[in-house]
């Protein structure tokens, strides 16, 4: 059912950076067939929501500027306004834990954190999620990190400060800071990385289906998804727990907590082919961006590595991201794996 409420995807918000020198896409939901007006600086356009309440406007490009602007969207008696918006360069950060690792965790990261007062660098961390179907929006959560004993805001733009950058992607921040120092332009960094993911997870099913060598992998995952039974999964977990508890009692050990949830649905597994792309890249692909920086590879170098498939998948992934962001020549920066172990 179409939403009767004026709404924009959560990639829009206070403190965001909009890509300079490219058409500006603004989209969302409203009451079906009602007018929607979008105002950004001197740009002022109106469109009409379709029968499902969907709408999209393309505003003329703006030059890069450190002068803050407001984005106002109106429809019927509803108004949404976002403030402190800058026009600059937007980069998407992708990959696995190599990209995800926090700035405060790297060598001399504490020094980097303390000096990270950059009002015109803006940070966005996409909440980690995987879905079998492409999504229209991301989540916005204040997530509790049990390891660090603190809450972390995700799905919301933040101004770069020592507090906001500490848990942000280290590679992403260093890249963005250096870019900002050279260009003098505002920089928006969108971290869409997930530890332990494969290249296939970040490649759309449409692109994977065009690769014959990927069919066995897709069939394997589709079989897992089809056979998944939440009730049976929980029952199996409880049965294993009961056996483990019995053995622990014999050893005089305290039993673990009884399971209350089934194993994860394979459809929402981070490595279900295309699932991470569906939940974390597809929802933001309406934006125009400068490019992407991608650091991944370890999970395709372990176990069933499929090196020949990786060569084809990685190429398809890059082309797929460029297609999603409507830019066939979009810069896609690849960070290679660092060497380790004995020289070969």
C-alpha positions as MATLAB code, in Angstrom:
seq = 'XXXXXXXXXXXXXXXXXXXXXXXXXXXXXXXXXXXXXXXXXXXXXXXXXXXXXXXXXXXXXXXXXXXXXXXXXXXXXXXXXXXXXXXXXXXXXXXXXXXXXXXXXXXXXXXXXXXXXXXXXXXXXXXXXXXXXXXXXXXXXXXXXXXXXXXXXXXXXXXXXXXXXXXXXXXXXXXXXXXXXXXXXXXXXXXXXXXXXXXXXXXXXXXXXXXXXXXXXXXXXXXXXXXXXXXXXXXXXXXXXXXXXXXXXXXXXXXXXXXXXXXXXXXXXXXXXXXXXXXXXXXXXXXXXXXXXXXXXXXXXXXXXXXXXXXXXXXXXXXXXXXXXXXXXXXXXXXXXXXXXXXX';
ca = [
       0.000    0.000    0.000;
       1.348    3.428   -0.908;
       2.323    5.693    1.950;
       0.007    8.644    2.599;
       2.812   10.476    4.353;
       5.476   12.714    2.854;
       8.724   10.848    3.265;
      12.287   10.772    1.932;
      14.830    7.937    2.109;
      17.137    8.101    5.120;
      20.150    8.834    2.945;
      18.744   12.388    3.020;
      19.166   14.309    6.250;
      20.763   17.124    8.184;
      24.516   17.501    7.577;
      24.516   15.560    4.292;
      26.757   16.303    1.320;
      25.202   16.490   -2.145;
      27.404   15.760   -5.145;
      28.611   18.891   -6.919;
      28.482   19.507  -10.684;
      25.982   16.703  -11.318;
      22.174   16.600  -11.513;
      20.652   16.373   -8.036;
      18.119   13.596   -7.526;
      15.545   13.927   -4.755;
      12.908   11.228   -4.366;
      10.470    9.714   -1.911;
       6.820    9.040   -1.082;
       3.771   11.272   -0.759;
       0.010   11.099   -1.040;
      -0.676    9.541   -4.467;
      -1.171   12.033   -7.309;
      -0.470   15.065   -5.108;
       2.080   17.774   -5.917;
       5.522   17.676   -4.316;
       7.739   20.756   -4.212;
      11.503   20.610   -3.624;
      13.615   23.670   -2.777;
      17.421   23.594   -2.532;
      19.127   26.966   -2.550;
      17.809   28.748   -5.658;
      16.613   25.466   -7.175;
      12.820   25.165   -6.903;
      10.880   22.440   -8.741;
       7.497   20.757   -8.437;
       6.317   17.337   -9.571;
       3.370   15.041   -8.903;
       3.498   11.739   -7.052;
       2.343    8.773   -9.123;
      -0.583    6.498   -8.295;
       1.594    4.566   -5.847;
       2.780    7.728   -4.128;
       6.297    7.585   -5.587;
       7.964   10.753   -6.857;
      11.333   11.867   -8.218;
      12.763   15.270   -9.074;
      16.028   16.113  -10.821;
      17.445   19.525   -9.959;
      20.139   21.271  -11.966;
      23.709   20.806  -10.685;
      25.257   23.093   -8.089;
      28.898   24.078   -7.742;
      30.875   22.935   -4.731;
      30.434   25.198   -1.727;
      31.173   25.281    1.995;
      28.145   27.520    2.490;
      25.430   25.489    4.201;
      22.082   25.097    2.472;
      18.653   23.793    3.424;
      16.635   21.200    1.533;
      12.885   21.736    1.845;
      10.235   19.327    0.568;
       6.530   20.190    0.697;
       3.346   18.348   -0.220;
      -0.194   19.208    0.862;
       0.120   20.352    4.487;
       3.379   18.495    5.172;
       6.897   19.935    5.157;
      10.263   18.235    5.620;
      13.371   20.379    6.005;
      17.000   19.317    6.293;
      19.667   21.834    7.320;
      23.447   22.266    7.208;
      23.741   20.619    3.780;
      26.933   21.115    1.772;
      27.695   20.662   -1.922;
      30.885   18.720   -2.595;
      32.233   15.263   -3.402;
      30.440   12.106   -2.252;
      32.250    8.771   -2.100;
      30.887    5.313   -1.321;
      33.130    3.058    0.775;
      32.670   -0.675    0.245;
      34.190   -4.025    1.070;
      34.686   -6.164    4.148;
      36.372   -5.638    7.533;
      39.449   -4.108    5.870;
      37.243   -1.119    5.056;
      35.022   -1.402    8.129;
      37.839   -1.243   10.721;
      37.514    1.852   12.902;
      39.900    4.802   12.875;
      40.573    4.551   16.614;
      41.783    0.948   16.149;
      44.649    1.630   13.733;
      48.288    2.463   14.494;
      48.381    6.022   15.892;
      44.618    6.114   15.409;
      44.186    7.981   18.690;
      46.173   10.893   17.265;
      44.107   10.874   14.083;
      40.900   10.910   16.125;
      41.972   13.844   18.302;
      42.805   15.970   15.251;
      39.651   15.098   13.280;
      37.834   18.415   13.493;
      36.680   18.945    9.907;
      33.284   20.697    9.730;
      33.061   20.207    5.955;
      33.730   16.462    6.033;
      30.536   14.514    6.683;
      30.167   10.863    7.663;
      27.422    8.294    7.067;
      27.584    4.648    8.141;
      24.980    2.415    6.494;
      23.494   -0.108    8.979;
      24.626   -3.605    8.078;
      21.861   -5.646    6.516;
      21.322   -8.265    3.805;
      18.103   -9.051    1.934;
      17.074  -11.331   -0.899;
      15.322   -8.469   -2.724;
      16.488   -4.910   -3.504;
      15.393   -2.398   -0.864;
      14.125    1.167   -1.265;
      15.607    2.503    1.961;
      18.164    1.893    4.676;
      17.531    1.758    8.410;
      18.401    4.429   10.963;
      19.461    2.946   14.266;
      21.198    3.846   17.494;
      22.913    0.478   17.841;
      24.432   -0.800   21.075;
      27.941   -2.173   20.627;
      28.338   -4.725   23.422;
      32.088   -5.095   22.803;
      32.671   -1.370   23.255;
      29.806   -0.829   25.753;
      28.390    2.149   23.867;
      25.780    3.194   21.342;
      26.655    3.937   17.724;
      24.448    6.008   15.442;
      24.075    4.518   11.968;
      22.039    5.660    8.986;
      22.447    9.336    9.846;
      24.827   11.985    8.502;
      27.261   13.395   11.061;
      29.757   16.245   11.000;
      33.329   14.954   11.304;
      34.491   15.416   14.902;
      36.715   13.305   17.172;
      33.572   11.764   18.655;
      31.824   10.932   15.381;
      34.915    9.684   13.527;
      36.332    7.345   16.187;
      34.293    4.331   15.038;
      34.174    5.356   11.381;
      36.076    3.527    8.630;
      39.783    4.277    9.046;
      40.617    3.859    5.366;
      37.558    5.861    4.381;
      38.384    8.741    6.693;
      42.066    8.956    5.679;
      41.023    8.911    2.021;
      38.385   11.588    2.566;
      40.631   13.809    4.666;
      43.406   13.802    2.080;
      40.934   14.446   -0.714;
      39.499   17.355    1.259;
      42.935   18.819    1.959;
      43.811   18.774   -1.750;
      40.505   19.985   -3.199;
      39.242   22.238   -0.417;
      35.774   20.929   -1.229;
      33.281   19.410    1.230;
      33.515   15.614    1.289;
      30.739   13.163    2.101;
      31.769    9.613    3.004;
      29.206    6.793    2.947;
      30.519    3.625    4.601;
      28.663    0.599    3.207;
      31.070   -2.152    4.249;
      30.482   -5.444    6.084;
      33.164   -7.677    7.551;
      33.453  -11.196    6.200;
      31.678  -10.575    2.901;
      32.489  -11.916   -0.553;
      32.457  -10.054   -3.851;
      29.344  -12.027   -4.825;
      27.472  -10.472   -1.891;
      28.063   -7.032   -3.407;
      27.094   -8.019   -6.947;
      23.442   -7.848   -7.963;
      21.673  -11.087   -8.846;
      20.988   -9.636  -12.280;
      24.707   -9.259  -12.935;
      25.571  -12.618  -11.379;
      22.976  -14.381  -13.516;
      24.885  -13.232  -16.603;
      27.943  -15.241  -15.477;
      27.639  -18.937  -16.345;
      30.321  -19.934  -13.832;
      28.282  -18.323  -11.032;
      25.239  -20.548  -11.563;
      26.396  -23.376   -9.216;
      26.957  -20.862   -6.418;
      23.564  -19.231   -6.955;
      21.833  -22.611   -7.078;
      23.560  -23.638   -3.845;
      22.282  -20.566   -2.016;
      18.808  -20.752   -3.522;
      18.583  -24.351   -2.331;
      19.544  -23.284    1.210;
      16.902  -20.561    1.136;
      14.193  -22.874   -0.181;
      14.932  -25.571    2.397;
      15.142  -23.213    5.377;
      12.579  -23.952    8.090;
      12.700  -21.637   11.111;
      10.767  -24.027   13.370;
      12.978  -26.981   12.484;
      16.081  -24.830   12.861;
      15.163  -23.778   16.402;
      14.258  -27.359   17.321;
      17.660  -28.548   16.101;
      19.430  -25.832   18.084;
      17.552  -26.804   21.255;
      18.371  -30.465   20.712;
      22.077  -29.656   20.393;
      21.822  -27.468   23.502;
      20.199  -30.275   25.499;
      23.016  -32.662   24.574;
      25.644  -30.054   25.410;
      23.914  -29.282   28.732;
      23.902  -32.952   29.683;
      27.635  -33.203   29.026;
      28.319  -30.013   30.962;
      26.410  -31.290   33.989;
      28.513  -34.444   33.980;
      31.616  -32.265   34.094;
      30.127  -30.052   36.782;
      29.962  -27.061   34.450;
      27.267  -24.434   34.160;
      25.032  -24.865   31.063;
      24.843  -22.241   28.349;
      21.659  -20.247   27.867;
      18.894  -22.120   26.077;
      18.458  -20.982   22.436;
      15.314  -18.963   21.730;
      15.899  -18.084   18.077;
      16.483  -20.220   14.960;
      19.617  -20.029   12.857;
      19.715  -17.049   10.511;
      17.569  -17.271    7.406;
      20.031  -17.802    4.515;
      18.072  -15.233    2.505;
      19.320  -12.583    4.942;
      22.863  -13.898    5.184;
      25.472  -11.265    4.366;
      27.032  -13.616    1.787;
      23.849  -14.653    0.024;
      24.800  -13.584   -3.520;
      23.488  -10.063   -4.093;
      22.037   -9.687   -0.589;
      24.432   -7.040    0.761;
      24.098   -5.086   -2.489;
      20.299   -5.249   -2.189;
      20.168   -3.832    1.336;
      23.069   -1.382    1.414;
      23.857   -0.190   -2.127;
      20.545   -0.347   -4.004;
      18.762    2.016   -1.546;
      21.338    4.792   -2.003;
      21.945    4.379   -5.733;
      19.532    7.184   -6.569;
      22.257    9.606   -5.511;
      24.904   10.891   -7.852;
      28.382   10.348   -6.399;
      32.016   11.007   -7.277;
      32.955    7.344   -7.085;
      33.608    4.319   -4.894;
      36.548    2.987   -2.886;
      36.513   -0.784   -2.350;
      38.683   -2.917   -0.063;
      37.810   -6.619   -0.134;
      39.238   -9.966   -1.088;
      40.108  -12.037    1.952;
      36.823  -13.908    1.962;
      37.340  -14.831   -1.681;
      40.829  -16.111   -0.872;
      39.725  -18.544    1.838;
      38.203  -22.011    1.642;
      36.343  -22.469   -1.630;
      38.019  -19.438   -3.164;
      36.756  -19.832   -6.752;
      39.580  -17.673   -8.235;
      38.346  -17.966  -11.820;
      34.857  -16.923  -10.755;
      36.256  -14.041   -8.679;
      37.879  -12.556  -11.753;
      34.511  -12.480  -13.513;
      32.474  -11.535  -10.457;
      34.673   -8.591   -9.509;
      34.464   -7.157  -13.008;
      30.679   -7.604  -13.008;
      30.432   -6.001   -9.569;
      32.267   -2.871  -10.693;
      30.155   -2.596  -13.837;
      27.027   -3.208  -11.754;
      27.811   -0.407   -9.317;
      28.511    1.950  -12.188;
      25.199    0.998  -13.742;
      23.346    1.422  -10.435;
      24.757    4.929  -10.008;
      24.114    5.700  -13.709;
      27.748    6.468  -14.553;
      29.599    4.033  -16.825;
      32.901    5.821  -16.162;
      32.441    6.245  -12.394;
      35.836    6.022  -10.661;
      36.074    2.735   -8.772;
      39.183    2.604   -6.591;
      40.323   -0.921   -5.707;
      42.583   -1.495   -2.702;
      44.562   -4.710   -3.152;
      45.251   -7.198   -0.394;
      48.402   -6.510    1.586;
      50.993   -9.314    1.543;
      51.454  -11.560    4.554;
      53.428  -14.597    5.620;
      56.598  -15.854    3.976;
      57.616  -14.434    0.572;
      56.581  -16.661   -2.315;
];
